[in-house]
Amino acid sequence: MSLKGGYINFEKMRELKNFTEASCLDFGPEHNLFISKLQKTFPWYVNTHSENSPGNIYSFLTRAVEDMPPDKWEETKDKILPVDRELSLCLNKAGCKHYSFRYNDFTAVRSDWGDGKGE
């Protein structure tokens, strides 16, 4: 399907070294931008729709990210992980369950999993 649709960037495929969050698929600028945003913020989307989480905070954050033009996103994307970690620490102190990145920039877990400290 990807081959028939012309979505594979073969040059990128040859150079790809990261199969965790990198991809050789090319869905066009608009979709690629959304996928980039989703990769950096996916636990925020889970929190937006979770009963156990302060969803209003995450709804605001996801809307702000979705509304960012490409140039603003390029400036912002590397700041997402530190923001997520800082917000997680605050929510943990307040006793609010939520999902956040814990061990790296692509694995999200619930705040009460493991050590429960969000660190």
DSSP file (Angstrom, degrees, kcal/mol; ACC not computed):
  #  RESIDUE AA STRUCTURE BP1 BP2  ACC     N-H-->O    O-->H-N    N-H-->O    O-->H-N    TCO  KAPPA ALPHA  PHI   PSI    X-CA   Y-CA   Z-CA
    1    1 A M     >        0   0    0      0, 0.0     4,-2.3     0, 0.0     6,-0.2   0.000 360.0 360.0 360.0 -45.7    0.0    0.0    0.0
    2    2 A S  H  >> +     0   0    0      2,-0.2     5,-2.5     1,-0.2     4,-0.6   0.894 360.0  47.4 -65.8 -38.9    2.8    2.4    0.9
    3    3 A L  H >45S+     0   0    0      2,-0.2     3,-0.9     1,-0.2    -1,-0.2   0.943 113.9  46.1 -66.7 -47.9    4.7    1.4   -2.2
    4    4 A K  H 345S+     0   0    0      1,-0.2    -2,-0.2     2,-0.1    -1,-0.2   0.856 112.7  51.4 -62.8 -34.9    1.7    1.7   -4.5
    5    5 A G  H 3<5S-     0   0    0     -4,-2.3    -1,-0.2     1,-0.0    -2,-0.2   0.582 110.1-122.2 -79.5  -9.4    0.8    5.1   -2.9
    6    6 A G  T <<5S+     0   0    0     -3,-0.9    -3,-0.2    -4,-0.6    -2,-0.1   0.797  70.8 132.4  74.9  28.2    4.3    6.5   -3.5
    7    7 A Y      < +     0   0    0     -5,-2.5    19,-4.1    -6,-0.2     2,-0.5   0.466  38.4  97.8 -93.2  -2.0    4.8    7.2    0.2
    8    8 A I  B     -A   25   0A   0     -6,-0.6     2,-0.9    17,-0.2    17,-0.2  -0.773  58.7-154.9 -94.7 126.9    8.2    5.6    0.6
    9    9 A N     >  -     0   0    0     15,-3.3     4,-2.1    -2,-0.5     5,-0.1  -0.848  11.3-171.3 -95.1  99.8   11.3    7.9    0.5
   10   10 A F  H  > S+     0   0    0     -2,-0.9     4,-1.9     1,-0.2    -1,-0.2   0.824  81.5  55.4 -68.4 -32.0   13.9    5.4   -0.6
   11   11 A E  H  > S+     0   0    0      2,-0.2     4,-1.1     1,-0.2    -1,-0.2   0.934 110.9  45.0 -63.4 -45.3   16.8    7.8   -0.1
   12   12 A K  H  > S+     0   0    0      1,-0.2     4,-1.1     2,-0.2     3,-0.2   0.873 108.5  58.6 -65.0 -36.2   15.7    8.3    3.5
   13   13 A M  H >< S+     0   0    0     -4,-2.1     3,-0.5     1,-0.2    -1,-0.2   0.903 103.9  50.9 -60.3 -42.1   15.2    4.5    3.9
   14   14 A R  H 3< S+     0   0    0     -4,-1.9    -1,-0.2     1,-0.2    -2,-0.2   0.815 116.2  41.5 -65.3 -30.1   18.9    3.8    2.9
   15   15 A E  H 3< S+     0   0    0     -4,-1.1    -1,-0.2    -3,-0.2    -2,-0.2   0.514  84.6 124.0 -95.3  -6.8   20.1    6.4    5.5
   16   16 A L    <<  +     0   0    0     -4,-1.1     3,-0.1    -3,-0.5     8,-0.0  -0.338  21.4 161.1 -64.4 127.8   17.7    5.4    8.3
   17   17 A K        +     0   0    0      1,-0.2     2,-0.5    -2,-0.1    -1,-0.2   0.469  59.5  65.4-120.1 -10.8   19.4    4.4   11.5
   18   18 A N        +     0   0    0      1,-0.1     4,-0.3     2,-0.0    -1,-0.2  -0.960  45.5 171.4-123.5 115.2   16.6    4.8   14.0
   19   19 A F        +     0   0    0     -2,-0.5    -1,-0.1     2,-0.1    -3,-0.0   0.276  67.4  77.2-105.7  10.3   13.6    2.5   13.8
   20   20 A T  S    S-     0   0    0      3,-0.0    -1,-0.1     1,-0.0    -2,-0.0   0.938 123.4 -11.7 -83.6 -53.0   11.9    3.6   17.0
   21   21 A E  S    S+     0   0    0      2,-0.0     2,-0.2     0, 0.0    -2,-0.1   0.394 114.5  92.6-129.5   1.0   10.4    6.9   16.0
   22   22 A A        -     0   0    0     -4,-0.3     2,-0.3     2,-0.0    -6,-0.0  -0.616  50.8-176.8 -92.8 157.8   12.0    7.6   12.6
   23   23 A S        -     0   0    0     -2,-0.2    -4,-0.0     2,-0.1    -3,-0.0  -0.994  35.0-144.0-152.0 152.1   10.4    6.5    9.3
   24   24 A C        +     0   0    0     -2,-0.3   -15,-3.3   -11,-0.1     2,-0.3   0.331  69.7 113.1 -96.4   5.6   11.0    6.5    5.6
   25   25 A L  B     -A    8   0A   0    -17,-0.2     2,-0.5   -13,-0.1   -17,-0.2  -0.578  49.1-164.3 -80.5 141.1    7.4    7.2    4.9
   26   26 A D        +     0   0    0    -19,-4.1    -2,-0.0    -2,-0.3    -1,-0.0  -0.948  16.7 170.4-129.3 109.2    6.5   10.5    3.3
   27   27 A F        -     0   0    0     -2,-0.5     4,-0.4     1,-0.4     3,-0.1   0.285  60.4 -86.9-100.9   8.7    2.8   11.5    3.5
   28   28 A G     >  -     0   0    0      1,-0.1     4,-2.9     2,-0.1    -1,-0.4  -0.121  52.3 -68.4  98.6 159.9    3.3   15.0    2.3
   29   29 A P  H  > S+     0   0    0      0, 0.0     4,-2.1     0, 0.0     5,-0.2   0.855 127.5  48.3 -55.2 -44.8    4.1   18.2    4.2
   30   30 A E  H  > S+     0   0    0      2,-0.2     4,-1.9     1,-0.2     5,-0.1   0.945 117.8  39.1 -65.7 -48.6    0.8   18.6    6.1
   31   31 A H  H  > S+     0   0    0     -4,-0.4     4,-2.7     2,-0.2     5,-0.2   0.881 113.9  54.7 -70.3 -37.7    0.6   15.0    7.4
   32   32 A N  H  X S+     0   0    0     -4,-2.9     4,-2.3     1,-0.2    -1,-0.2   0.898 108.1  50.8 -61.3 -39.3    4.3   14.8    8.0
   33   33 A L  H  X S+     0   0    0     -4,-2.1     4,-2.3    -5,-0.3    -2,-0.2   0.931 110.9  47.7 -63.5 -45.8    4.0   17.9   10.2
   34   34 A F  H  X S+     0   0    0     -4,-1.9     4,-2.8     1,-0.2    -2,-0.2   0.913 111.4  50.6 -62.7 -42.0    1.1   16.3   12.2
   35   35 A I  H  X S+     0   0    0     -4,-2.7     4,-2.5     2,-0.2    -1,-0.2   0.905 109.2  51.7 -62.4 -41.0    3.0   13.1   12.6
   36   36 A S  H  X S+     0   0    0     -4,-2.3     4,-1.3     2,-0.2    -1,-0.2   0.916 112.2  46.1 -60.2 -43.8    6.1   15.0   13.9
   37   37 A K  H  X S+     0   0    0     -4,-2.3     4,-1.3     1,-0.2    -2,-0.2   0.911 112.2  50.8 -65.3 -42.7    3.9   16.8   16.4
   38   38 A L  H  X S+     0   0    0     -4,-2.8     4,-1.4     1,-0.2     3,-0.2   0.881 104.9  57.0 -64.7 -38.9    2.1   13.6   17.5
   39   39 A Q  H  < S+     0   0    0     -4,-2.5    -1,-0.2     1,-0.2    -2,-0.2   0.874 113.1  40.7 -58.8 -36.9    5.5   11.8   18.0
   40   40 A K  H  < S+     0   0    0     -4,-1.3    -1,-0.2    -3,-0.2    -2,-0.2   0.690 128.5  28.1 -85.7 -19.3    6.5   14.5   20.5
   41   41 A T  H >X S+     0   0    0     -4,-1.3     3,-1.7    -3,-0.2     4,-1.0   0.253  73.7 123.2-128.6  12.2    3.2   14.9   22.3
   42   42 A F  H 3X S+     0   0    0     -4,-1.4     4,-1.6     1,-0.3     3,-0.5   0.813  75.1  55.9 -56.2 -34.7    1.3   11.6   22.1
   43   43 A P  H 3> S+     0   0    0      0, 0.0     4,-2.5     0, 0.0    56,-0.3   0.829 101.1  60.8 -65.5 -25.1    0.8   11.1   25.9
   44   44 A W  H <> S+     0   0    0     -3,-1.7     4,-1.9     2,-0.2    -2,-0.2   0.880 103.1  49.9 -65.3 -36.1   -0.8   14.6   25.9
   45   45 A Y  H  X S+     0   0    0     -4,-1.0     4,-1.1    -3,-0.5    -1,-0.2   0.892 109.2  51.5 -68.3 -39.2   -3.5   13.2   23.6
   46   46 A V  H >< S+     0   0    0     -4,-1.6     3,-0.6     1,-0.2     4,-0.3   0.938 111.2  48.2 -60.1 -46.2   -4.0   10.2   25.9
   47   47 A N  H >< S+     0   0    0     -4,-2.5     3,-1.0     1,-0.2    -2,-0.2   0.841 102.7  62.1 -64.4 -34.2   -4.4   12.6   28.8
   48   48 A T  H 3< S+     0   0    0     -4,-1.9    -1,-0.2     1,-0.2    -2,-0.2   0.855 115.2  33.1 -58.8 -34.2   -6.9   14.8   26.9
   49   49 A H  T << S+     0   0    0     -4,-1.1     2,-0.3    -3,-0.6    -1,-0.2   0.270  97.1 107.5-108.0  10.0   -9.3   11.8   26.7
   50   50 A S    X   -     0   0    0     -3,-1.0     3,-0.8    -4,-0.3     5,-0.3  -0.692  59.5-148.2 -94.5 142.0   -8.5   10.1   30.0
   51   51 A E  T 3  S+     0   0    0     -2,-0.3    -1,-0.1     1,-0.2     4,-0.1   0.773  97.2  55.3 -72.7 -26.4  -10.8   10.1   32.9
   52   52 A N  T 3  S+     0   0    0      2,-0.1    45,-0.5    44,-0.1    -1,-0.2   0.253  99.1  73.3 -92.5  12.8   -8.0   10.1   35.4
   53   53 A S  S <  S-     0   0    0     -3,-0.8     2,-2.5    -6,-0.2     3,-0.2  -0.868  90.0-103.6-131.7 156.5   -6.1   13.1   34.2
   54   54 A P    >>  +     0   0    0      0, 0.0     3,-1.1     0, 0.0     4,-1.1  -0.482  47.8 175.9 -74.5  74.1   -6.4   16.9   34.2
   55   55 A G  H 3>  +     0   0    0     -2,-2.5     4,-2.9    -5,-0.3     5,-0.2   0.745  65.2  67.4 -57.0 -30.6   -7.5   16.8   30.6
   56   56 A N  H 3> S+     0   0    0      1,-0.2     4,-2.0     2,-0.2    -1,-0.3   0.889 100.0  50.4 -61.5 -38.4   -8.1   20.5   30.3
   57   57 A I  H <> S+     0   0    0     -3,-1.1     4,-2.1     1,-0.2    -1,-0.2   0.941 114.6  43.7 -61.6 -46.7   -4.4   21.3   30.6
   58   58 A Y  H  X S+     0   0    0     -4,-1.1     4,-2.9     2,-0.2     5,-0.2   0.825 108.9  56.7 -72.9 -31.6   -3.6   18.8   27.9
   59   59 A S  H  X S+     0   0    0     -4,-2.9     4,-2.1     2,-0.2    -1,-0.2   0.926 109.4  47.4 -61.6 -43.5   -6.5   19.9   25.6
   60   60 A F  H  X S+     0   0    0     -4,-2.0     4,-2.2    -5,-0.2    -2,-0.2   0.934 113.8  47.4 -61.6 -46.8   -5.0   23.4   25.7
   61   61 A L  H  X S+     0   0    0     -4,-2.1     4,-2.3     1,-0.2    -2,-0.2   0.913 112.0  48.3 -64.3 -44.1   -1.5   22.1   25.0
   62   62 A T  H  X S+     0   0    0     -4,-2.9     4,-2.9     1,-0.2    -1,-0.2   0.895 111.9  49.7 -66.7 -38.0   -2.5   19.8   22.1
   63   63 A R  H  X S+     0   0    0     -4,-2.1     4,-2.1    -5,-0.2    -1,-0.2   0.918 110.0  51.4 -63.8 -41.8   -4.5   22.6   20.5
   64   64 A A  H  < S+     0   0    0     -4,-2.2     4,-0.5    -5,-0.2    -2,-0.2   0.915 113.4  44.5 -61.5 -42.7   -1.6   25.0   20.8
   65   65 A V  H >< S+     0   0    0     -4,-2.3     3,-1.4     1,-0.2    -2,-0.2   0.931 111.7  52.3 -67.5 -45.4    0.8   22.4   19.2
   66   66 A E  H 3< S+     0   0    0     -4,-2.9    -1,-0.2     1,-0.3    -2,-0.2   0.858 108.9  51.5 -58.7 -35.2   -1.7   21.6   16.4
   67   67 A D  T 3< S+     0   0    0     -4,-2.1    -1,-0.3    -5,-0.2    -2,-0.2   0.564  85.0 111.2 -80.1  -8.4   -2.1   25.3   15.6
   68   68 A M    <   -     0   0    0     -3,-1.4    -3,-0.0    -4,-0.5    -4,-0.0  -0.478  66.6-131.3 -71.0 130.7    1.7   25.9   15.3
   69   69 A P     >  -     0   0    0      0, 0.0     4,-2.5     0, 0.0     3,-0.4  -0.365  34.1 -96.9 -71.0 163.0    2.9   26.6   11.8
   70   70 A P  H  > S+     0   0    0      0, 0.0     4,-2.3     0, 0.0     5,-0.2   0.851 122.5  51.1 -52.7 -42.0    6.0   24.5   10.7
   71   71 A D  H  > S+     0   0    0      1,-0.2     4,-1.3     2,-0.2     5,-0.1   0.900 112.2  46.2 -66.5 -39.3    8.5   27.2   11.5
   72   72 A K  H  > S+     0   0    0     -3,-0.4     4,-1.5     2,-0.2    -1,-0.2   0.885 110.7  53.9 -68.0 -38.8    7.2   27.6   15.1
   73   73 A W  H  X S+     0   0    0     -4,-2.5     4,-3.0     1,-0.2     3,-0.2   0.912 104.3  54.7 -61.7 -42.4    7.1   23.9   15.5
   74   74 A E  H  < S+     0   0    0     -4,-2.3     4,-0.4     1,-0.2    -1,-0.2   0.877 110.9  46.0 -58.5 -37.9   10.8   23.6   14.5
   75   75 A E  H  < S+     0   0    0     -4,-1.3    -1,-0.2    -5,-0.2    -2,-0.2   0.791 121.9  37.4 -71.3 -28.7   11.6   26.1   17.3
   76   76 A T  H >X S+     0   0    0     -4,-1.5     3,-2.7    -3,-0.2     4,-0.5   0.776  90.3  83.1 -97.9 -31.7    9.4   24.3   19.8
   77   77 A K  G >< S+     0   0    0     -4,-3.0     3,-0.9     1,-0.3     4,-0.4   0.780  90.6  52.4 -57.2 -34.3    9.7   20.6   19.3
   78   78 A D  G 34 S+     0   0    0     -4,-0.4    -1,-0.3     1,-0.2    -2,-0.1   0.556 105.0  58.4 -78.8  -4.7   12.9   20.1   21.3
   79   79 A K  G <> S+     0   0    0     -3,-2.7     4,-1.8     2,-0.1    -1,-0.2   0.520  84.4  83.4 -95.3  -8.3   11.3   21.9   24.2
   80   80 A I  H <X S+     0   0    0     -3,-0.9     4,-3.1    -4,-0.5     5,-0.2   0.929  86.1  52.1 -64.4 -47.9    8.4   19.4   24.5
   81   81 A L  H  > S+     0   0    0     -4,-0.4     4,-2.5     1,-0.2     5,-0.2   0.924 111.0  46.3 -60.0 -47.2   10.2   16.8   26.6
   82   82 A P  H  > S+     0   0    0      0, 0.0     4,-2.3     0, 0.0    -1,-0.2   0.894 114.3  49.3 -62.0 -37.0   11.4   19.2   29.3
   83   83 A V  H  X S+     0   0    0     -4,-1.8     4,-2.7     2,-0.2     5,-0.2   0.933 111.0  49.9 -64.4 -45.3    7.9   20.7   29.4
   84   84 A D  H  X S+     0   0    0     -4,-3.1     4,-2.4     1,-0.2    -1,-0.2   0.913 112.3  47.2 -59.6 -43.9    6.3   17.3   29.7
   85   85 A R  H  X S+     0   0    0     -4,-2.5     4,-2.1    -5,-0.2    -1,-0.2   0.908 113.1  47.6 -66.6 -41.9    8.7   16.3   32.5
   86   86 A E  H  X S+     0   0    0     -4,-2.3     4,-1.9     2,-0.2    -2,-0.2   0.926 113.6  47.6 -65.4 -44.6    8.2   19.6   34.5
   87   87 A L  H  X S+     0   0    0     -4,-2.7     4,-2.6     1,-0.2     5,-0.2   0.901 109.9  54.1 -62.8 -40.9    4.4   19.3   34.1
   88   88 A S  H  X S+     0   0    0     -4,-2.4     4,-2.7    -5,-0.2    -1,-0.2   0.911 106.7  50.9 -60.5 -43.9    4.5   15.7   35.2
   89   89 A L  H  X S+     0   0    0     -4,-2.1     4,-2.0     2,-0.2    -1,-0.2   0.915 111.8  47.6 -60.4 -43.0    6.4   16.5   38.4
   90   90 A C  H  X S+     0   0    0     -4,-1.9     4,-1.5     2,-0.2    -2,-0.2   0.920 113.1  47.7 -63.9 -44.2    3.8   19.2   39.2
   91   91 A L  H  <>S+     0   0    0     -4,-2.6     5,-2.7     1,-0.2     4,-0.5   0.875 109.3  53.7 -67.3 -36.8    0.9   16.9   38.6
   92   92 A N  H ><5S+     0   0    0     -4,-2.7     3,-1.3     1,-0.2    -1,-0.2   0.924 107.1  51.3 -61.2 -43.6    2.5   14.1   40.6
   93   93 A K  H 3<5S+     0   0    0     -4,-2.0    -1,-0.2     1,-0.3    -2,-0.2   0.841 110.8  49.2 -61.9 -32.5    2.8   16.5   43.6
   94   94 A A  T 3<5S-     0   0    0     -4,-1.5    -1,-0.3    -5,-0.1    -2,-0.2   0.489 116.5-116.2 -85.2  -3.4   -0.8   17.4   43.2
   95   95 A G  T < 5 +     0   0    0     -3,-1.3     2,-0.6    -4,-0.5    -3,-0.2   0.718  63.4 148.6  77.8  20.9   -1.8   13.7   43.1
   96   96 A C      < -     0   0    0     -5,-2.7    -1,-0.2    -6,-0.1     2,-0.2  -0.800  42.5-137.2 -93.4 119.8   -3.1   13.8   39.5
   97   97 A K        +     0   0    0     -2,-0.6     2,-0.3   -45,-0.5    13,-0.1  -0.518  41.1 144.1 -73.2 142.0   -2.7   10.6   37.5
   98   98 A H        -     0   0    0     -2,-0.2    13,-3.0   -45,-0.1     2,-0.4  -0.973  47.8-102.2-165.9 167.1   -1.5   11.2   34.0
   99   99 A Y  E     +B  110   0B   0    -56,-0.3     2,-0.3    -2,-0.3    11,-0.2  -0.849  45.6 155.2-101.5 141.7    0.6    9.7   31.2
  100  100 A S  E     -B  109   0B   0      9,-2.1     9,-2.4    -2,-0.4     2,-0.3  -0.978  50.0 -83.7-155.5 164.8    4.0   11.3   30.5
  101  101 A F  E     +B  108   0B   0     -2,-0.3     7,-0.2     7,-0.2     4,-0.1  -0.567  50.6 165.3 -69.7 135.1    7.4   10.4   29.0
  102  102 A R        +     0   0    0      5,-1.8    -1,-0.2    -2,-0.3     6,-0.1   0.761  64.0  18.7-118.6 -58.6    9.4    8.7   31.6
  103  103 A Y  S    S-     0   0    0      4,-0.5     2,-0.3     1,-0.1     5,-0.1   0.671 127.3  -9.8 -99.3 -18.8   12.5    6.9   30.5
  104  104 A N  S    S-     0   0    0      3,-0.5     3,-0.3   -23,-0.0    -2,-0.1  -0.864  83.4 -80.7-160.2-170.4   13.2    8.4   27.1
  105  105 A D  S    S+     0   0    0     -2,-0.3     3,-0.1     1,-0.2    -4,-0.1   0.222 121.1  39.9 -95.2  17.5   11.5   10.6   24.5
  106  106 A F  S    S+     0   0    0      1,-0.1     2,-0.6   -64,-0.0    -1,-0.2   0.390  94.8  80.2-141.0   2.8    9.3    8.0   23.0
  107  107 A T        -     0   0    0     -3,-0.3    -5,-1.8     2,-0.0    -3,-0.5  -0.951  55.6-171.9-116.4 117.2    8.0    5.8   25.9
  108  108 A A  E     +B  101   0B   0     -2,-0.6     2,-0.3    -7,-0.2    -7,-0.2  -0.862   6.0 176.2-107.8 141.7    5.1    7.1   28.0
  109  109 A V  E     -B  100   0B   0     -9,-2.4    -9,-2.1    -2,-0.4     2,-0.1  -0.930  37.6 -91.1-136.4 161.7    3.8    5.5   31.1
  110  110 A R  E >   -B   99   0B   0     -2,-0.3     3,-2.2   -11,-0.2   -11,-0.3  -0.476  38.7-117.0 -74.4 148.1    1.2    6.4   33.7
  111  111 A S  T 3  S+     0   0    0    -13,-3.0     7,-0.3     1,-0.3    -1,-0.1   0.702 112.5  52.5 -61.5 -22.9    2.4    8.4   36.6
  112  112 A D  T 3  S+     0   0    0    -14,-0.2     2,-0.4     5,-0.1    -1,-0.3   0.280  86.9 105.2 -98.1  12.5    1.6    5.7   39.2
  113  113 A W  S X  S-     0   0    0     -3,-2.2     3,-1.4     2,-0.0     2,-0.4  -0.730  88.0 -16.8 -90.4 139.8    3.5    3.0   37.3
  114  114 A G  T 3  S+     0   0    0     -2,-0.4    -3,-0.0     1,-0.3     0, 0.0  -0.528 139.3   1.2  74.0-125.9    6.9    1.9   38.7
  115  115 A D  T 3  S-     0   0    0     -2,-0.4    -1,-0.3     1,-0.1    -3,-0.1   0.668  85.9-139.3 -75.4 -15.7    8.4    4.3   41.2
  116  116 A G  S <  S+     0   0    0     -3,-1.4    -2,-0.1    -6,-0.2    -1,-0.1   0.554  77.8 101.2  72.7   5.9    5.4    6.7   40.9
  117  117 A K  S    S-     0   0    0     -4,-0.2   -25,-0.1    -5,-0.0    -1,-0.1   0.602  83.6-130.3 -98.5 -12.9    7.6    9.7   41.0
  118  118 A G              0   0    0     -5,-0.3   -29,-0.1    -7,-0.3   -30,-0.1   0.727 360.0 360.0  71.0  20.2    7.5   10.5   37.3
  119  119 A E              0   0    0    -31,-0.1    -1,-0.1   -30,-0.1   -17,-0.1   0.399 360.0 360.0-108.1 360.0   11.3   10.7   37.3
